[in-house]
Amino acid sequence: MSREKSPTSTSVKKRAPRKAAQVLRAATPMPAFVGPEQRAALIAESAYFRAQKRGFIPGHETQDWLAAEAEVDAKLLGSSNPV
């Protein structure tokens, strides 16, 4: 009689995580999380100071806001050249 080999217990081998993915995560700096409310407050504050430097002359509110938004986003992303 021939006997068939049948495993009585199955072992599952787990794969090690990929080293390339670990290196990529470690090399990419992640900015600290800032919520939408806090981001809007930072933009508003920056826009206020821009308007203050202009002497609060009306008609430039949108330009102040957009410039402040670009500045805050550049700082949050760690860029050294704010727009």
C-alpha positions as CSV (number, residue, x, y, z in Angstrom):
1,M,0.0,0.0,0.0
2,S,1.2,3.4,-0.9
3,R,0.9,6.1,1.7
4,E,0.2,9.7,0.7
5,K,1.9,12.4,2.7
6,S,-0.5,14.8,4.1
7,P,0.5,17.6,6.4
8,T,-1.2,17.5,9.8
9,S,-0.6,21.2,10.4
10,T,-0.2,24.0,7.9
11,S,2.2,26.8,8.6
12,V,1.8,30.1,6.9
13,K,4.9,32.2,6.3
14,K,4.5,35.9,6.6
15,R,6.5,38.1,4.2
16,A,8.7,40.8,5.6
17,P,7.8,44.3,4.6
18,R,9.5,45.7,1.6
19,K,12.6,47.7,2.4
20,A,12.1,50.2,-0.5
21,A,8.8,51.3,1.0
22,Q,10.3,51.8,4.4
23,V,13.1,53.9,3.0
24,L,10.7,56.0,1.0
25,R,8.5,56.8,4.0
26,A,11.5,57.7,6.1
27,A,13.0,60.0,3.4
28,T,9.7,61.9,2.8
29,P,9.1,64.6,5.5
30,M,5.5,64.8,6.5
31,P,4.1,68.1,7.7
32,A,2.3,68.3,10.9
33,F,-1.5,68.1,10.5
34,V,-3.3,71.4,10.5
35,G,-7.1,71.3,10.4
36,P,-9.1,73.4,7.9
37,E,-10.2,75.8,10.7
38,Q,-6.7,76.4,11.9
39,R,-5.4,76.8,8.3
40,A,-8.2,79.4,7.6
41,A,-7.3,81.3,10.8
42,L,-3.6,81.4,9.8
43,I,-4.6,82.7,6.4
44,A,-6.9,85.3,7.9
45,E,-4.2,86.5,10.2
46,S,-1.6,86.8,7.4
47,A,-4.1,88.6,5.2
48,Y,-4.9,91.1,8.0
49,F,-1.2,91.9,8.4
50,R,-0.8,92.4,4.7
51,A,-3.8,94.8,4.7
52,Q,-2.3,96.6,7.7
53,K,1.0,97.1,5.8
54,R,-1.0,98.7,3.0
55,G,-2.8,101.0,5.4
56,F,-6.1,99.1,5.0
57,I,-6.8,100.7,1.6
58,P,-10.0,99.0,0.2
59,G,-10.1,97.0,-3.0
60,H,-7.2,94.6,-2.4
61,E,-8.9,92.1,-0.1
62,T,-8.8,89.2,-2.6
63,Q,-5.2,89.8,-3.5
64,D,-4.3,89.9,0.2
65,W,-6.2,86.6,0.9
66,L,-4.7,84.8,-2.1
67,A,-1.1,85.9,-1.2
68,A,-1.7,85.0,2.4
69,E,-3.1,81.6,1.4
70,A,0.0,80.9,-0.8
71,E,2.3,82.0,2.0
72,V,0.6,79.8,4.7
73,D,0.5,76.8,2.4
74,A,4.2,77.2,1.5
75,K,5.0,77.3,5.2
76,L,2.9,74.3,6.1
77,L,4.5,72.3,3.3
78,G,8.0,73.3,4.5
79,S,8.9,75.3,1.4
80,S,11.6,78.0,1.8
81,N,10.2,80.2,-1.0
82,P,6.7,81.5,-0.2
83,V,4.9,83.0,-3.1
